[in-house]
Amino acid sequence: MKLGALIDHHGHLAPRDALAETMGRHFMPFPKDPPPLLFDIDGNHAQMEAQGIVSRIVSVPPILYLYELPAEEQARRIAAMNDWLAETVAGTRMTAMMVLPLGDTAATLAEIARCRGVHGTADVAIGTHVHGVDLDKAVHEEVWAALAEGGGLVMIHPWQVRDGSRLNDLKLGNPLGNPFETTVAAGRLIEAGTLMQHPALRVMLAHGGGTLPFILGRMDRAWEAAAHGRAPERPSLAAKRFLYDTVLFEAAPLRFLAEMVGAERIIFGTDSPFDMSLQDPAKLLAEAGLAA
């Protein structure tokens, strides 16, 4: 299967002032000098043109998910940020992927409805946990149902790497910690049967699903043994309910991902404009046998 026209499902933009304020008080590692394309519409268009990308879905970087804030402030600031993003990309080759105030279920449902009604978008980005509470516990069934009903893309993106002190001294928080966060979030949703209960959900795992594709055999064996918990369906089958972006950097793991979950479950994404983004996506897709 080929990916066809390149629609980048994983890009980022940020409001400069909000980012500066958050960087000044936040506990998450973030580049001291953010990449210029994080604030530059024309620069994004030029990069997309050079890389053969037709359009790009953008969300704010995870440091701006604001889960650490009190619920009322979180909801207010996230609504303002969603408005900023929608207005910024209007009339461009980019579309907005909103964030949600997951600290409060009622506020989350209200923001989902507001973003659809005001901005006409159902795509959202959520973290791998909500300030330490895993998604299967933090996100109410009503929220999953609302997201499924909207039909938009739900990107699960690493938020704060828990126990990052084991990794950050050697700069392993991003290359090792982020995939681990995604793997844990996905594994817990598989065990909870979330996507089975809401089959219309379109959930994309960032960074190729972390290490999930590579441990599905182990998860299946634990499922067969039944002594290590029992998901409502075989994990390797449940994993095919997710979508996966292409941010794996090498053709071999991308081919393996296609083998494990099916090429039809892979959608193009770059993680632009960070240094951990795809630098030559056309070459990667060609080498992986996924180019149009």
C-alpha positions, 0 to 999 in steps of 0.5 A: 500500500502507498501513502498517496498525496503527502498530508502531514498529520503531525506538525507543530505551531505555537503562540510565541508569548504563551510558549515563552511564559510556559517555558519560564515555569515548566518542568518539561525539557524544551529547546531553549531556542525554539525552531523558527518554523514553530512561529512561521507560516511562510516558512512552513509553506516553503518547507512543505513545497520543498518536501512535496507535502500537500498540507499539514495538520498542526498542533501546539507542542505538548509543553502547551497542553497545560495539564499542570494548571488548575482546571478552570485556568487550564480550560480558559487558556486552552480555549484561547490557544485553540482560537489562536491556532484556528485563526492563524492557519485559516486560509493556509495549507495547514489545518488546526489540531486542537488540545483539550482541558483534560483536567475536567470532563465537563470542560473537555466536552464543552471544548470539543463541541465549541471547536467543532461549532466555532472552528469546524475541526474535530482533530485533537492532540492529547498527551500520554497521561494527564499530569500523572494519571493514565489516559484509561483513567483520566479520560472519561467514557463520555469524552471518548464517545464524543471524540468517536462521534466527531470522527476527527483524528486523535493524536496521542503525543508524549507529554511529560516523561515520567521518572525522567530523571533517569534519562535527562542527564544523558539526554535520553528523555526524547529518544528513549522516554518519549517512545516509552510514554507512547507505548505505556499509554497504548498498552493501557488502552489496549488492556482497558479495551477503549478502542474496542468499546469505541470502534469509530475512534481514529487514534494515531500514536505519535512516533510510530507507536513507540515500541508497541509494534516490537513488543506485541509478541510479548503482549500476546504471550502474556494475554495467552497465559492470562496471568498478567492481565487479560485485555478484551481482545488479543493485543496484536489485533487491538493494535490494529485499531490504532493509526501510526505516524511515520516518525521512525527515521529509518526504513527498516522499522517502518517496514516492520510496523507495516508488517505488524499492523498493516500499511493501511494503518500508517499515516504520514507525519513528520513532527516538524519543525523540531530537530527530532523530525523527518529530514527527508520524508520522501526518501524514507517513504521510498526506501520503506516501500510506502511512497506514492 
